[in-house]
Amino acid sequence: MDIGYLKEFVVLAEIGNYLKAADALFISQSSLSKHIKAMEKELNIPLFDRSTRKIQLSPYGETLLPFARKIVNLHYQSTVALMNQIETKHQVITIGSIPSVAPYGITDQIIRFQIENKNITVQLLEDESDQLLQMLRQNRFELAFIRDQNEDSSEFAKIPFADDHLAAVFRANHPLAQRSSVSLEELKDEKFLFLPPDSLMYHLCMEECRKAGFTPHIVYSGSRSDTILELVNKGMGSTLLMRKPIDFLQRHDIAVVDIVPKITTYIQIYYKKEAELSAASRHFIAALQSAE
């Protein structure tokens, strides 16, 4: 069986969308569909359940997936071993990223890549999502980890990486601190501490509060989440932040309560659709896709 087809099967199974999976694999949607059908014909079994609109693995596909992941990972590792043995010119790739790199495992992936690939150096450039998009347009770098709300864009291809959801943060003795969840409507009388007005999080929180029927009363705006959490602990107000960065800081002197209905954002790897990515950038994406 073609190892490339196995990789395509793994990526499609993980992403669950033919168009997005094709973008992640740098092939056309029709080619991806053709290759999956070729695998199914060779194995004489259906790998995906086509009785529903959503792409779902069949029981046969579920059985194959863990083995396919191992084969794809071994193929990547063998490629790395050969690349490191061959004397090649040292390459440097710059990757853009939102500031919250550690809570989403971005730093772990880059460190892993650097350890495995001695001939490639990764430089990380952090900025807010809007600025990262502008720098992609200006060809400042080829790839960027960007937070969005899964909005459609014909300009960029997106490879799913992680997701997160909005949470409210209260001082420990706040009346809502013991709740497991809270609606935004219940927070209309709160004093809020937000990230800066030029951040995606600020605009997201403002928009969601307005949808809930109120304009938030902002008493503080700052660029550091840890400072905001400390001010919450001191009783200056409450805040709205993504859950994973809060959990990463492991503070036990505040209360973190999920917002319902859930408000989700997505960390995705962006690149320009019309761009011809360098071999190093493609290899970096292959490293992410091979991770078990």
N, C-alpha and C positions, 0 to 999 in steps of 0.2 A: 504494500500500500504506500502511496506517495506521502512522505512526511509532511510536505507542504499542505496537502489536503487535510491531514490530521490537525495541523496547526489552525487551519481555517475552521475546522469543526469546533475546536476548543474555543476560539475567539467568538464564533457565532453563538455557541452555547452560553458563554458568559455575558455577552452583550444583549442577546435576545432580539436583535434587529438586523435585517439583512443589509440595509443601507449603511448603518453605523459600523457594522462589522466589516463591510467592504472598505470603508474609509480607513479603518484601523489596519487593514491588511494591504492597503494601496493597490487594490484591484477593483474591477467593476462589480456592480451588484449581480449582473447576469453571469459573470465568470464564477463568482462565489456560489450562486445557485447551481450552476452546471457542475462544479466540483463536488458539492454535497451530494447531488444526485448520482454522480459517478461512484462515490464511496458507497452509497446505498445499493447501487447496482452490483458492485463488486462483492459486497458483504451479503447481498440478497436479504436485507432487512431495512425497515424504516428507522432512521436515526432521530427524526423529529415527528411529533404528532401534528398532522396537518388538518385535524378535525376542528381546531380552534383558530381564531384570528391571531392570537398571541403565539409567538414561537416558543414551543416547549419541547423538551427532549422526550422521546419515547422511552419505554423501559429499556430497550436495547441501547439507546443513546446514553442513558444514565449509567449503564454497565460499562460502556466504552470510555466515558469521559475521564475517570481517574487514570486509566492506563494511557490514554492519549496525552494527558497532561505530563505524565512521567516521560513519555517518548519525546515530546516537544522540549521539555526541560533538558533531557540528555543531549538532544540535537544542539540546543543552544550552548551547553557546556562544552561539547566537542568543538564547536565553531570557535568559542573563546580560546580554548586550549591551543588550537592551530594558529589563530590570529596572534596570540602572545608569543608563539614560537617563531613565527615569521618576522623577520626584521622589516618593519614598516615604519613610515613616517609618523611621528607623534601627532595626534589630532586633538584639537580643543573644541568642545561644543559648549555654547552658552544656552542655558535653559531658563526661561522666565518662570516665576512662581509667585503665588499669593504669599503673604507673610507667614501664615500659619503652616509651616512646612512639617514640623515634627509631629503634631497630632494626627496628621493624615498619612504618615508613613513615607512622605516624600524624601526626607533625609535618609531614611533607611534604604530606600531603593537606590538613591544616588551613591551612598557609601558602598552598597553591595556591588553596584556597577563598576565603581572605581577600583575596588579590590580585585574584581574578576578581569578587568580590562586595563592592563598596565600601559597600553599605548594610546589611551584616550583619557583626557582630563575634562571634567565637567565643571563649568563655572555657573553658579546660580545667581540670578538677578531677581530680587524681590521687589514687588510693587503691587498696587491695587489692580483689580481685574480690568477696569477701563483703560488704565495706563498700559497694561500688558498687551491688550488688544491693539492699541496704537503702535506699540513697539513691534508687534508681529507684522503689522501693515508696512512698517518702515524697514523691515528685514533686519532688525537688531538681533534677532535670534530666530530659529526655525520652530522651536517647540516651547510651549508654556503650559504650566498647570494653572488653570483659571477656574474660579468659582462662578457658576451661573445658575439659573433656575430652569435649565433645560429648554431655553428658548431656541427656536429654529433660526439658523443663519446659513445662507447659501455661500457665504464668503469663506467660512472655516470648516474644516473637518474636525470632529471631536471624538476622542477615545475615552470612554468612561474609566474613571480611576477610583473615586470614592464618593460617598454622599454623607450628608449630615442634616440635622434638623434643629429648628429654633427652640431655645429654652429661655425661661425667665430665671433671673438670679435675684434672690432676696437675702436680707440679713437673717440670721438664724432665728430671731424671735418675731419675725414678720407673721401676721395672721395667716398668710397663705403658704408659709414655709413647710408645713407638714403635708401639703397636698402632693399627689403623684402627678397631677396635670392641672392646667388652668387655661382658660380661654383668654384671648386678648381683651375681649369686652370687659372682663373682670378687672383689668388693669388701667382703666381709663382715668382713675384718680391718682395714679402713681406719679412720683417724680422720677425721671429717667436719666440714666447716665449712658451715653451712646459713644460709639466710635466716631471718627471725624466725618464731617459732611461730604467729603470727597470719596468716602469708602462705599463699596457695594452694600455692606451691612447696614450702614446708616440709611441708605435709600430703601433697602428692603424693609427695615423696621418701620420707617415712616409710612411706606405704602401699605404694609399690612395693618398698622394701627388705624390708618384712614379707612381701610376696608372694614375694620371693626367698628367704625363710627366715631372715632375721636382723633384729635391731633395730640400727640404725646407732649407732655410738659417736660422739656429737656433742661436740666439744671447743670449738666456738665457734659463736655465732649472732649475726648482725648484719644490718642493713638495707641495707647498701651492697654491691653486687656487686663494685665495683672494689676495696674493702677486702678482701673475701673472696679475690679473685684474687691480691692482693698477699701475703696470708698463705699462700696455696697456694705461691706462688713462694718464700717464705721457709722452706718445709718444715714448716709447722704442721699440715698435713693435706691432704686432697683435698676436692673438692666436686662437687655435682650441680646443674647449671643448664641452662636452655634454650640451645640452640646459637646462635641469632641474636644475643642480647645479648652473648654472649662474643665472637663474631666481630666485632661492631660496635666493641668496645673495642680490637681489633687489637693484642693483646699477643703478643709473640714469645718471651717468657721462660717460657711455660707450655705444657703439652700438652693439647689438647682431643680427646677420644676419644668417638665415638658409642656410646650404649648400645644393645645388641641383646638381645632383640627391641625394635624401635623403640617408644618411648613418646611419643605425640604429644599436644600440647595445641593448642587452637584459639582464635584471637583473633576474636571475633564482635561485631558491633554489636547490642546488646540494646535493646529497648524494650518497654513493657507492651502486651500484645495488645489490651486494652480501651481503651487511650489514643487520643485523637484528636490526632495530632501537629500541631504548628504548621507553617505554610507554610515557615518558615525551616528547621526540622528536616527536612522532606520534601525541601527543595531541597538540603540538605547530603547526604542519601542519594543524591539524583539525581546530584550531583557525583561521588560515589564510583563510582556505576554507569556513569557516562559516561567515566571515565578509560580511556585506551587503553593 
